[in-house]
């Protein structure tokens, strides 16, 4: 039985560069019929230009799994630290943010 458990474990490598991470204070989500694209952006106050720090491309199935995992983890976080404030920016951002595809929101 222990052998079966060991065979199902996944070894994940994390390089130093990736482990440092990228700061993002905006996510832009677009999608096609075959994939979801999430651009993680760093916007600085008073700067008219923002930079995409990372782009993740997911299948619809994996996008749904990510949504579920995020929901579960936010609930766990809130149970320990209290409710996270939901900042509603009133719908549409003050500037266009489309990159050729259906616009999404985050």
Biopython code that builds the backbone (N, CA, C, O; Angstrom):
import numpy as np
from Bio.PDB.StructureBuilder import StructureBuilder

atoms = [
    (1, "UNK", "N", (0.825, -1.196, 0.000)),
    (1, "UNK", "CA", (0.000, 0.000, 0.000)),
    (1, "UNK", "C", (0.873, 1.265, 0.000)),
    (1, "UNK", "O", (0.553, 2.227, -0.698)),
    (2, "UNK", "N", (1.955, 1.277, 0.763)),
    (2, "UNK", "CA", (2.844, 2.432, 0.806)),
    (2, "UNK", "C", (3.482, 2.668, -0.553)),
    (2, "UNK", "O", (3.712, 3.818, -0.929)),
    (3, "UNK", "N", (3.774, 1.605, -1.302)),
    (3, "UNK", "CA", (4.370, 1.746, -2.628)),
    (3, "UNK", "C", (3.412, 2.473, -3.573)),
    (3, "UNK", "O", (3.845, 3.316, -4.358)),
    (4, "UNK", "N", (2.111, 2.156, -3.505)),
    (4, "UNK", "CA", (1.122, 2.821, -4.354)),
    (4, "UNK", "C", (1.073, 4.313, -4.057)),
    (4, "UNK", "O", (0.977, 5.128, -4.975)),
    (5, "UNK", "N", (1.139, 4.671, -2.783)),
    (5, "UNK", "CA", (1.091, 6.072, -2.388)),
    (5, "UNK", "C", (2.320, 6.815, -2.911)),
    (5, "UNK", "O", (2.196, 7.934, -3.410)),
    (6, "UNK", "N", (3.502, 6.207, -2.804)),
    (6, "UNK", "CA", (4.733, 6.827, -3.271)),
    (6, "UNK", "C", (4.710, 7.036, -4.781)),
    (6, "UNK", "O", (5.247, 8.032, -5.268)),
    (7, "UNK", "N", (4.107, 6.129, -5.523)),
    (7, "UNK", "CA", (4.065, 6.226, -6.973)),
    (7, "UNK", "C", (3.164, 7.365, -7.439)),
    (7, "UNK", "O", (3.327, 7.848, -8.560)),
    (8, "UNK", "N", (2.233, 7.801, -6.624)),
    (8, "UNK", "CA", (1.289, 8.851, -7.015)),
    (8, "UNK", "C", (1.773, 10.245, -6.642)),
    (8, "UNK", "O", (1.112, 11.224, -6.986)),
    (9, "UNK", "N", (2.908, 10.371, -5.947)),
    (9, "UNK", "CA", (3.413, 11.684, -5.563)),
    (9, "UNK", "C", (4.076, 12.360, -6.756)),
    (9, "UNK", "O", (4.716, 11.703, -7.577)),
    (10, "UNK", "N", (3.919, 13.665, -6.844)),
    (10, "UNK", "CA", (4.475, 14.458, -7.926)),
    (10, "UNK", "C", (5.628, 15.282, -7.381)),
    (10, "UNK", "O", (5.483, 15.959, -6.363)),
    (11, "UNK", "N", (6.747, 15.228, -8.037)),
    (11, "UNK", "CA", (7.899, 16.025, -7.650)),
    (11, "UNK", "C", (7.878, 17.312, -8.463)),
    (11, "UNK", "O", (7.899, 17.275, -9.693)),
    (12, "UNK", "N", (7.837, 18.437, -7.782)),
    (12, "UNK", "CA", (7.760, 19.738, -8.453)),
    (12, "UNK", "C", (9.041, 20.516, -8.171)),
    (12, "UNK", "O", (9.439, 20.685, -7.018)),
    (13, "UNK", "N", (9.675, 20.984, -9.236)),
    (13, "UNK", "CA", (10.908, 21.754, -9.106)),
    (13, "UNK", "C", (10.576, 23.235, -9.148)),
    (13, "UNK", "O", (9.759, 23.666, -9.962)),
    (14, "UNK", "N", (11.201, 24.015, -8.282)),
    (14, "UNK", "CA", (10.981, 25.457, -8.216)),
    (14, "UNK", "C", (12.330, 26.147, -8.251)),
    (14, "UNK", "O", (13.092, 26.074, -7.287)),
    (15, "UNK", "N", (12.632, 26.820, -9.358)),
    (15, "UNK", "CA", (13.914, 27.518, -9.483)),
    (15, "UNK", "C", (13.911, 28.755, -8.586)),
    (15, "UNK", "O", (12.854, 29.232, -8.173)),
    (16, "UNK", "N", (15.109, 29.268, -8.290)),
    (16, "UNK", "CA", (15.218, 30.470, -7.445)),
    (16, "UNK", "C", (14.518, 31.660, -8.089)),
    (16, "UNK", "O", (13.850, 32.439, -7.409)),
    (17, "UNK", "N", (14.674, 31.795, -9.405)),
    (17, "UNK", "CA", (14.065, 32.925, -10.118)),
    (17, "UNK", "C", (12.543, 32.898, -10.007)),
    (17, "UNK", "O", (11.918, 33.924, -9.737)),
    (18, "UNK", "N", (11.950, 31.727, -10.216)),
    (18, "UNK", "CA", (10.498, 31.604, -10.138)),
    (18, "UNK", "C", (10.037, 31.745, -8.685)),
    (18, "UNK", "O", (8.971, 32.305, -8.431)),
    (19, "UNK", "N", (10.813, 31.252, -7.747)),
    (19, "UNK", "CA", (10.446, 31.323, -6.327)),
    (19, "UNK", "C", (10.353, 32.766, -5.835)),
    (19, "UNK", "O", (9.615, 33.051, -4.892)),
    (20, "UNK", "N", (11.092, 33.671, -6.464)),
    (20, "UNK", "CA", (11.024, 35.086, -6.078)),
    (20, "UNK", "C", (9.650, 35.671, -6.371)),
    (20, "UNK", "O", (9.203, 36.577, -5.668)),
    (21, "UNK", "N", (8.983, 35.172, -7.389)),
    (21, "UNK", "CA", (7.641, 35.631, -7.729)),
    (21, "UNK", "C", (7.629, 36.982, -8.409)),
    (21, "UNK", "O", (8.663, 37.637, -8.545)),
    (22, "UNK", "N", (6.455, 37.388, -8.830)),
    (22, "UNK", "CA", (6.214, 38.690, -9.438)),
    (22, "UNK", "C", (5.052, 39.336, -8.720)),
    (22, "UNK", "O", (4.044, 38.683, -8.450)),
    (23, "UNK", "N", (5.184, 40.623, -8.405)),
    (23, "UNK", "CA", (4.090, 41.357, -7.788)),
    (23, "UNK", "C", (3.066, 41.722, -8.858)),
    (23, "UNK", "O", (3.425, 42.181, -9.942)),
    (24, "UNK", "N", (1.792, 41.514, -8.543)),
    (24, "UNK", "CA", (0.712, 41.881, -9.447)),
    (24, "UNK", "C", (-0.422, 42.484, -8.641)),
    (24, "UNK", "O", (-0.814, 41.948, -7.605)),
    (25, "UNK", "N", (-0.948, 43.609, -9.125)),
    (25, "UNK", "CA", (-2.110, 44.199, -8.469)),
    (25, "UNK", "C", (-3.285, 44.332, -9.430)),
    (25, "UNK", "O", (-4.247, 45.055, -9.172)),
    (26, "UNK", "N", (-3.180, 43.605, -10.559)),
    (26, "UNK", "CA", (-4.257, 43.591, -11.537)),
    (26, "UNK", "C", (-4.143, 42.314, -12.355)),
    (26, "UNK", "O", (-3.047, 41.928, -12.762)),
    (27, "UNK", "N", (-5.262, 41.662, -12.593)),
    (27, "UNK", "CA", (-5.300, 40.503, -13.484)),
    (27, "UNK", "C", (-6.307, 40.789, -14.584)),
    (27, "UNK", "O", (-7.427, 41.228, -14.321)),
    (28, "UNK", "N", (-5.899, 40.538, -15.809)),
    (28, "UNK", "CA", (-6.770, 40.719, -16.958)),
    (28, "UNK", "C", (-7.027, 39.341, -17.548)),
    (28, "UNK", "O", (-6.090, 38.621, -17.892)),
    (29, "UNK", "N", (-8.284, 38.983, -17.663)),
    (29, "UNK", "CA", (-8.655, 37.648, -18.125)),
    (29, "UNK", "C", (-9.376, 37.755, -19.451)),
    (29, "UNK", "O", (-10.363, 38.481, -19.576)),
    (30, "UNK", "N", (-8.879, 37.027, -20.443)),
    (30, "UNK", "CA", (-9.547, 36.914, -21.739)),
    (30, "UNK", "C", (-9.691, 35.429, -22.042)),
    (30, "UNK", "O", (-9.038, 34.594, -21.416)),
    (31, "UNK", "N", (-10.540, 35.106, -22.996)),
    (31, "UNK", "CA", (-10.720, 33.693, -23.320)),
    (31, "UNK", "C", (-11.168, 33.524, -24.757)),
    (31, "UNK", "O", (-11.727, 34.432, -25.372)),
    (32, "UNK", "N", (-10.906, 32.339, -25.271)),
    (32, "UNK", "CA", (-11.402, 31.914, -26.578)),
    (32, "UNK", "C", (-12.230, 30.660, -26.322)),
    (32, "UNK", "O", (-12.510, 30.326, -25.171)),
    (33, "UNK", "N", (-12.620, 29.970, -27.381)),
    (33, "UNK", "CA", (-13.385, 28.749, -27.175)),
    (33, "UNK", "C", (-12.503, 27.615, -26.649)),
    (33, "UNK", "O", (-13.026, 26.587, -26.218)),
    (34, "UNK", "N", (-11.183, 27.777, -26.676)),
    (34, "UNK", "CA", (-10.293, 26.685, -26.289)),
    (34, "UNK", "C", (-9.390, 26.988, -25.097)),
    (34, "UNK", "O", (-8.793, 26.072, -24.533)),
    (35, "UNK", "N", (-9.279, 28.261, -24.703)),
    (35, "UNK", "CA", (-8.347, 28.576, -23.622)),
    (35, "UNK", "C", (-8.717, 29.856, -22.891)),
    (35, "UNK", "O", (-9.425, 30.717, -23.413)),
    (36, "UNK", "N", (-8.215, 29.952, -21.665)),
    (36, "UNK", "CA", (-8.305, 31.162, -20.853)),
    (36, "UNK", "C", (-6.892, 31.726, -20.752)),
    (36, "UNK", "O", (-5.930, 30.983, -20.558)),
    (37, "UNK", "N", (-6.776, 33.036, -20.884)),
    (37, "UNK", "CA", (-5.483, 33.694, -20.755)),
    (37, "UNK", "C", (-5.595, 34.675, -19.592)),
    (37, "UNK", "O", (-6.468, 35.543, -19.578)),
    (38, "UNK", "N", (-4.700, 34.526, -18.619)),
    (38, "UNK", "CA", (-4.675, 35.430, -17.470)),
    (38, "UNK", "C", (-3.358, 36.187, -17.510)),
    (38, "UNK", "O", (-2.287, 35.592, -17.384)),
    (39, "UNK", "N", (-3.442, 37.510, -17.686)),
    (39, "UNK", "CA", (-2.264, 38.372, -17.641)),
    (39, "UNK", "C", (-2.208, 39.013, -16.263)),
    (39, "UNK", "O", (-3.145, 39.690, -15.840)),
    (40, "UNK", "N", (-1.093, 38.790, -15.567)),
    (40, "UNK", "CA", (-0.873, 39.399, -14.265)),
    (40, "UNK", "C", (-0.046, 40.660, -14.494)),
    (40, "UNK", "O", (1.059, 40.607, -15.035)),
    (41, "UNK", "N", (-0.609, 41.805, -14.068)),
    (41, "UNK", "CA", (-0.063, 43.117, -14.392)),
    (41, "UNK", "C", (0.365, 43.831, -13.118)),
    (41, "UNK", "O", (-0.240, 43.665, -12.060)),
    (42, "UNK", "N", (1.417, 44.626, -13.241)),
    (42, "UNK", "CA", (1.852, 45.492, -12.151)),
    (42, "UNK", "C", (1.615, 46.932, -12.580)),
    (42, "UNK", "O", (2.260, 47.435, -13.500)),
    (43, "UNK", "N", (0.674, 47.588, -11.896)),
    (43, "UNK", "CA", (0.336, 48.995, -12.164)),
    (43, "UNK", "C", (0.838, 49.841, -11.008)),
    (43, "UNK", "O", (0.562, 49.533, -9.849)),
    (44, "UNK", "N", (1.561, 50.890, -11.308)),
    (44, "UNK", "CA", (2.034, 51.780, -10.255)),
    (44, "UNK", "C", (1.235, 53.072, -10.278)),
    (44, "UNK", "O", (0.939, 53.591, -11.354)),
    (45, "UNK", "N", (0.881, 53.601, -9.114)),
    (45, "UNK", "CA", (0.096, 54.846, -9.055)),
    (45, "UNK", "C", (0.797, 55.987, -9.798)),
    (45, "UNK", "O", (2.011, 56.163, -9.693)),
    (46, "UNK", "N", (0.007, 56.751, -10.544)),
    (46, "UNK", "CA", (0.529, 57.913, -11.244)),
    (46, "UNK", "C", (1.316, 57.581, -12.506)),
    (46, "UNK", "O", (1.881, 58.472, -13.140)),
    (47, "UNK", "N", (1.354, 56.311, -12.870)),
    (47, "UNK", "CA", (2.078, 55.907, -14.073)),
    (47, "UNK", "C", (1.069, 55.493, -15.134)),
    (47, "UNK", "O", (0.224, 54.634, -14.881)),
    (48, "UNK", "N", (1.147, 56.094, -16.324)),
    (48, "UNK", "CA", (0.149, 55.777, -17.350)),
    (48, "UNK", "C", (0.372, 54.430, -18.027)),
    (48, "UNK", "O", (-0.476, 53.971, -18.791)),
    (49, "UNK", "N", (1.494, 53.805, -17.753)),
    (49, "UNK", "CA", (1.819, 52.546, -18.419)),
    (49, "UNK", "C", (1.940, 51.422, -17.379)),
    (49, "UNK", "O", (2.577, 51.587, -16.339)),
    (50, "UNK", "N", (1.318, 50.286, -17.683)),
    (50, "UNK", "CA", (1.412, 49.119, -16.807)),
    (50, "UNK", "C", (2.122, 48.011, -17.574)),
    (50, "UNK", "O", (2.135, 48.008, -18.805)),
    (51, "UNK", "N", (2.702, 47.087, -16.851)),
    (51, "UNK", "CA", (3.485, 46.038, -17.489)),
    (51, "UNK", "C", (2.950, 44.663, -17.108)),
    (51, "UNK", "O", (2.732, 44.379, -15.931)),
    (52, "UNK", "N", (2.738, 43.812, -18.111)),
    (52, "UNK", "CA", (2.364, 42.423, -17.853)),
    (52, "UNK", "C", (3.597, 41.726, -17.303)),
    (52, "UNK", "O", (4.638, 41.685, -17.958)),
    (53, "UNK", "N", (3.478, 41.182, -16.107)),
    (53, "UNK", "CA", (4.594, 40.503, -15.452)),
    (53, "UNK", "C", (4.607, 39.014, -15.742)),
    (53, "UNK", "O", (5.662, 38.380, -15.744)),
    (54, "UNK", "N", (3.414, 38.455, -15.989)),
    (54, "UNK", "CA", (3.323, 37.026, -16.252)),
    (54, "UNK", "C", (2.022, 36.744, -16.991)),
    (54, "UNK", "O", (1.003, 37.387, -16.738)),
    (55, "UNK", "N", (2.062, 35.781, -17.904)),
    (55, "UNK", "CA", (0.870, 35.355, -18.630)),
    (55, "UNK", "C", (0.718, 33.850, -18.423)),
    (55, "UNK", "O", (1.652, 33.081, -18.649)),
    (56, "UNK", "N", (-0.464, 33.448, -17.993)),
    (56, "UNK", "CA", (-0.769, 32.037, -17.798)),
    (56, "UNK", "C", (-1.892, 31.663, -18.757)),
    (56, "UNK", "O", (-2.912, 32.348, -18.818)),
    (57, "UNK", "N", (-1.708, 30.584, -19.503)),
    (57, "UNK", "CA", (-2.709, 30.106, -20.452)),
    (57, "UNK", "C", (-3.221, 28.762, -19.948)),
    (57, "UNK", "O", (-2.443, 27.840, -19.705)),
    (58, "UNK", "N", (-4.546, 28.664, -19.794)),
    (58, "UNK", "CA", (-5.179, 27.477, -19.223)),
    (58, "UNK", "C", (-6.271, 26.939, -20.145)),
    (58, "UNK", "O", (-6.887, 27.690, -20.901)),
    (59, "UNK", "N", (-6.498, 25.635, -20.072)),
    (59, "UNK", "CA", (-7.676, 25.072, -20.723)),
    (59, "UNK", "C", (-8.887, 25.469, -19.887)),
    (59, "UNK", "O", (-8.733, 25.796, -18.710)),
    (60, "UNK", "N", (-10.085, 25.449, -20.463)),
    (60, "UNK", "CA", (-11.274, 25.765, -19.661)),
    (60, "UNK", "C", (-11.401, 24.866, -18.418)),
    (60, "UNK", "O", (-11.805, 25.336, -17.355)),
    (61, "UNK", "N", (-11.063, 23.594, -18.551)),
    (61, "UNK", "CA", (-11.124, 22.677, -17.407)),
    (61, "UNK", "C", (-10.176, 23.124, -16.295)),
    (61, "UNK", "O", (-10.553, 23.144, -15.123)),
    (62, "UNK", "N", (-8.961, 23.478, -16.661)),
    (62, "UNK", "CA", (-8.004, 23.912, -15.638)),
    (62, "UNK", "C", (-8.365, 25.287, -15.077)),
    (62, "UNK", "O", (-8.087, 25.563, -13.910)),
    (63, "UNK", "N", (-8.978, 26.151, -15.885)),
    (63, "UNK", "CA", (-9.439, 27.444, -15.373)),
    (63, "UNK", "C", (-10.499, 27.224, -14.291)),
    (63, "UNK", "O", (-10.496, 27.904, -13.265)),
    (64, "UNK", "N", (-11.391, 26.284, -14.524)),
    (64, "UNK", "CA", (-12.431, 25.991, -13.540)),
    (64, "UNK", "C", (-11.826, 25.392, -12.270)),
    (64, "UNK", "O", (-12.263, 25.708, -11.163)),
    (65, "UNK", "N", (-10.825, 24.532, -12.429)),
    (65, "UNK", "CA", (-10.123, 23.972, -11.261)),
    (65, "UNK", "C", (-9.426, 25.063, -10.468)),
    (65, "UNK", "O", (-9.436, 25.045, -9.237)),
    (66, "UNK", "N", (-8.809, 26.031, -11.183)),
    (66, "UNK", "CA", (-8.154, 27.147, -10.508)),
    (66, "UNK", "C", (-9.169, 27.973, -9.730)),
    (66, "UNK", "O", (-8.917, 28.356, -8.588)),
    (67, "UNK", "N", (-10.320, 28.251, -10.348)),
    (67, "UNK", "CA", (-11.379, 28.994, -9.677)),
    (67, "UNK", "C", (-11.800, 28.297, -8.382)),
    (67, "UNK", "O", (-11.939, 28.940, -7.342)),
    (68, "UNK", "N", (-12.000, 26.994, -8.452)),
    (68, "UNK", "CA", (-12.394, 26.219, -7.277)),
    (68, "UNK", "C", (-11.311, 26.268, -6.201)),
    (68, "UNK", "O", (-11.612, 26.461, -5.023)),
    (69, "UNK", "N", (-10.059, 26.094, -6.604)),
    (69, "UNK", "CA", (-8.950, 26.117, -5.640)),
    (69, "UNK", "C", (-8.812, 27.490, -4.990)),
    (69, "UNK", "O", (-8.564, 27.580, -3.787)),
    (70, "UNK", "N", (-8.969, 28.562, -5.769)),
    (70, "UNK", "CA", (-8.903, 29.911, -5.203)),
    (70, "UNK", "C", (-10.037, 30.145, -4.209)),
    (70, "UNK", "O", (-9.814, 30.693, -3.130)),
    (71, "UNK", "N", (-11.253, 29.729, -4.570)),
    (71, "UNK", "CA", (-12.393, 29.879, -3.655)),
    (71, "UNK", "C", (-12.133, 29.162, -2.340)),
    (71, "UNK", "O", (-12.360, 29.725, -1.269)),
    (72, "UNK", "N", (-11.659, 27.923, -2.414)),
    (72, "UNK", "CA", (-11.384, 27.144, -1.199)),
    (72, "UNK", "C", (-10.311, 27.810, -0.351)),
    (72, "UNK", "O", (-10.428, 27.865, 0.873)),
    (73, "UNK", "N", (-9.265, 28.315, -0.998)),
    (73, "UNK", "CA", (-8.170, 28.922, -0.251)),
    (73, "UNK", "C", (-8.534, 30.273, 0.341)),
    (73, "UNK", "O", (-8.075, 30.601, 1.434)),
    (74, "UNK", "N", (-9.347, 31.065, -0.349)),
    (74, "UNK", "CA", (-9.799, 32.338, 0.222)),
    (74, "UNK", "C", (-10.663, 32.057, 1.460)),
    (74, "UNK", "O", (-10.547, 32.757, 2.466)),
    (75, "UNK", "N", (-11.526, 31.041, 1.389)),
    (75, "UNK", "CA", (-12.350, 30.677, 2.553)),
    (75, "UNK", "C", (-11.477, 30.267, 3.729)),
    (75, "UNK", "O", (-11.741, 30.671, 4.862)),
    (76, "UNK", "N", (-10.439, 29.470, 3.481)),
    (76, "UNK", "CA", (-9.519, 29.063, 4.553)),
    (76, "UNK", "C", (-8.800, 30.273, 5.137)),
    (76, "UNK", "O", (-8.671, 30.397, 6.355)),
    (77, "UNK", "N", (-8.330, 31.169, 4.260)),
    (77, "UNK", "CA", (-7.647, 32.381, 4.702)),
    (77, "UNK", "C", (-8.565, 33.222, 5.583)),
    (77, "UNK", "O", (-8.165, 33.678, 6.654)),
    (78, "UNK", "N", (-9.809, 33.423, 5.119)),
    (78, "UNK", "CA", (-10.759, 34.250, 5.866)),
    (78, "UNK", "C", (-11.133, 33.623, 7.198)),
    (78, "UNK", "O", (-11.396, 34.341, 8.164)),
    (79, "UNK", "N", (-11.161, 32.307, 7.269)),
    (79, "UNK", "CA", (-11.487, 31.663, 8.546)),
    (79, "UNK", "C", (-10.384, 31.911, 9.574)),
    (79, "UNK", "O", (-10.648, 31.901, 10.776)),
    (80, "UNK", "N", (-9.171, 32.130, 9.121)),
    (80, "UNK", "CA", (-8.052, 32.403, 10.028)),
    (80, "UNK", "C", (-7.841, 33.887, 10.290)),
    (80, "UNK", "O", (-7.478, 34.276, 11.400)),
    (81, "UNK", "N", (-8.068, 34.730, 9.263)),
    (81, "UNK", "CA", (-7.673, 36.138, 9.340)),
    (81, "UNK", "C", (-8.817, 37.131, 9.209)),
    (81, "UNK", "O", (-8.586, 38.339, 9.270)),
    (82, "UNK", "N", (-10.034, 36.660, 9.031)),
    (82, "UNK", "CA", (-11.159, 37.559, 8.843)),
    (82, "UNK", "C", (-11.423, 37.818, 7.373)),
    (82, "UNK", "O", (-10.613, 37.487, 6.507)),
    (83, "UNK", "N", (-12.567, 38.412, 7.112)),
    (83, "UNK", "CA", (-13.013, 38.615, 5.734)),
    (83, "UNK", "C", (-12.098, 39.566, 4.960)),
    (83, "UNK", "O", (-11.686, 40.605, 5.477)),
    (84, "UNK", "N", (-11.791, 39.206, 3.738)),
    (84, "UNK", "CA", (-11.009, 40.050, 2.847)),
    (84, "UNK", "C", (-11.960, 41.069, 2.235)),
    (84, "UNK", "O", (-13.019, 40.708, 1.719)),
    (85, "UNK", "N", (-11.579, 42.342, 2.293)),
    (85, "UNK", "CA", (-12.409, 43.404, 1.732)),
    (85, "UNK", "C", (-12.494, 43.247, 0.223)),
    (85, "UNK", "O", (-11.474, 43.094, -0.449)),
    (86, "UNK", "N", (-13.701, 43.285, -0.306)),
    (86, "UNK", "CA", (-13.929, 43.191, -1.743)),
    (86, "UNK", "C", (-14.057, 44.603, -2.289)),
    (86, "UNK", "O", (-15.029, 45.299, -1.998)),
    (87, "UNK", "N", (-13.094, 45.020, -3.068)),
    (87, "UNK", "CA", (-13.098, 46.374, -3.617)),
    (87, "UNK", "C", (-13.761, 46.330, -4.990)),
    (87, "UNK", "O", (-13.226, 45.742, -5.931)),
    (88, "UNK", "N", (-14.920, 46.951, -5.094)),
    (88, "UNK", "CA", (-15.631, 47.020, -6.368)),
    (88, "UNK", "C", (-15.261, 48.323, -7.040)),
    (88, "UNK", "O", (-15.491, 49.399, -6.489)),
    (89, "UNK", "N", (-14.688, 48.232, -8.229)),
    (89, "UNK", "CA", (-14.271, 49.432, -8.945)),
    (89, "UNK", "C", (-15.396, 49.991, -9.801)),
    (89, "UNK", "O", (-15.157, 50.822, -10.678)),
    (90, "UNK", "N", (-16.609, 49.546, -9.555)),
    (90, "UNK", "CA", (-17.740, 50.099, -10.283)),
    (90, "UNK", "C", (-17.874, 49.562, -11.692)),
    (90, "UNK", "O", (-18.413, 50.238, -12.569)),
    (91, "UNK", "N", (-17.389, 48.356, -11.916)),
    (91, "UNK", "CA", (-17.569, 47.738, -13.231)),
    (91, "UNK", "C", (-16.398, 47.931, -14.154)),
    (91, "UNK", "O", (-15.344, 47.323, -13.966)),
    (92, "UNK", "N", (-16.572, 48.774, -15.150)),
    (92, "UNK", "CA", (-15.579, 48.933, -16.206)),
    (92, "UNK", "C", (-14.385, 49.749, -15.730)),
    (92, "UNK", "O", (-14.557, 50.780, -15.078)),
    (93, "UNK", "N", (-13.165, 49.291, -16.054)),
    (93, "UNK", "CA", (-11.983, 50.075, -15.697)),
    (93, "UNK", "C", (-11.979, 51.416, -16.435)),
    (93, "UNK", "O", (-12.650, 51.549, -17.459)),
    (94, "UNK", "N", (-11.242, 52.409, -15.940)),
    (94, "UNK", "CA", (-11.255, 53.736, -16.544)),
    (94, "UNK", "C", (-10.523, 53.814, -17.881)),
    (94, "UNK", "O", (-10.474, 54.885, -18.485)),
    (95, "UNK", "N", (-9.957, 52.713, -18.358)),
    (95, "UNK", "CA", (-9.253, 52.707, -19.628)),
    (95, "UNK", "C", (-9.456, 51.349, -20.290)),
    (95, "UNK", "O", (-9.724, 50.367, -19.598)),
    (96, "UNK", "N", (-9.333, 51.268, -21.631)),
    (96, "UNK", "CA", (-9.558, 49.992, -22.302)),
    (96, "UNK", "C", (-8.445, 48.993, -21.990)),
    (96, "UNK", "O", (-7.262, 49.334, -22.002)),
    (97, "UNK", "N", (-8.848, 47.759, -21.712)),
    (97, "UNK", "CA", (-7.863, 46.720, -21.423)),
    (97, "UNK", "C", (-8.234, 45.454, -22.168)),
    (97, "UNK", "O", (-8.568, 44.446, -21.545)),
    (98, "UNK", "N", (-8.183, 45.486, -23.459)),
    (98, "UNK", "CA", (-8.434, 44.296, -24.242)),
    (98, "UNK", "C", (-7.211, 43.998, -25.085)),
    (98, "UNK", "O", (-6.529, 44.907, -25.560)),
    (99, "UNK", "N", (-6.947, 42.740, -25.260)),
    (99, "UNK", "CA", (-5.780, 42.317, -26.012)),
    (99, "UNK", "C", (-6.205, 41.410, -27.143)),
    (99, "UNK", "O", (-5.560, 40.394, -27.403)),
    (100, "UNK", "N", (-7.291, 41.768, -27.824)),
    (100, "UNK", "CA", (-7.759, 40.987, -28.940)),
    (100, "UNK", "C", (-8.488, 39.738, -28.503)),
    (100, "UNK", "O", (-7.944, 38.643, -28.650)),
    (101, "UNK", "N", (-9.650, 39.845, -27.992)),
    (101, "UNK", "CA", (-10.446, 38.718, -27.537)),
    (101, "UNK", "C", (-11.531, 39.222, -26.635)),
    (101, "UNK", "O", (-11.569, 40.409, -26.314)),
    (102, "UNK", "N", (-12.429, 38.335, -26.212)),
    (102, "UNK", "CA", (-13.499, 38.761, -25.313)),
    (102, "UNK", "C", (-12.906, 39.295, -24.008)),
    (102, "UNK", "O", (-11.979, 38.704, -23.455)),
    (103, "UNK", "N", (-13.427, 40.382, -23.534)),
    (103, "UNK", "CA", (-12.918, 40.976, -22.297)),
    (103, "UNK", "C", (-13.476, 40.225, -21.100)),
    (103, "UNK", "O", (-14.644, 39.837, -21.083)),
    (104, "UNK", "N", (-12.644, 40.030, -20.116)),
    (104, "UNK", "CA", (-13.070, 39.414, -18.861)),
    (104, "UNK", "C", (-12.761, 40.378, -17.734)),
    (104, "UNK", "O", (-12.229, 41.465, -17.962)),
    (105, "UNK", "N", (-13.092, 39.984, -16.534)),
    (105, "UNK", "CA", (-12.810, 40.831, -15.374)),
    (105, "UNK", "C", (-12.206, 39.981, -14.288)),
    (105, "UNK", "O", (-12.462, 38.780, -14.201)),
    (106, "UNK", "N", (-11.412, 40.608, -13.469)),
    (106, "UNK", "CA", (-10.838, 39.940, -12.300)),
    (106, "UNK", "C", (-10.961, 40.849, -11.116)),
    (106, "UNK", "O", (-10.541, 40.490, -10.016)),
]
sb = StructureBuilder()
sb.init_structure("model")
sb.init_model(0)
sb.init_chain("A")
sb.init_seg("    ")
for serial, (resi, resn, name, xyz) in enumerate(atoms, 1):
    if name == "N":
        sb.init_residue(resn, " ", resi, " ")
    sb.init_atom(name, np.array(xyz, "f"), 0.0, 1.0, " ", f" {name:<3s}", serial, name[0])
structure = sb.get_structure()
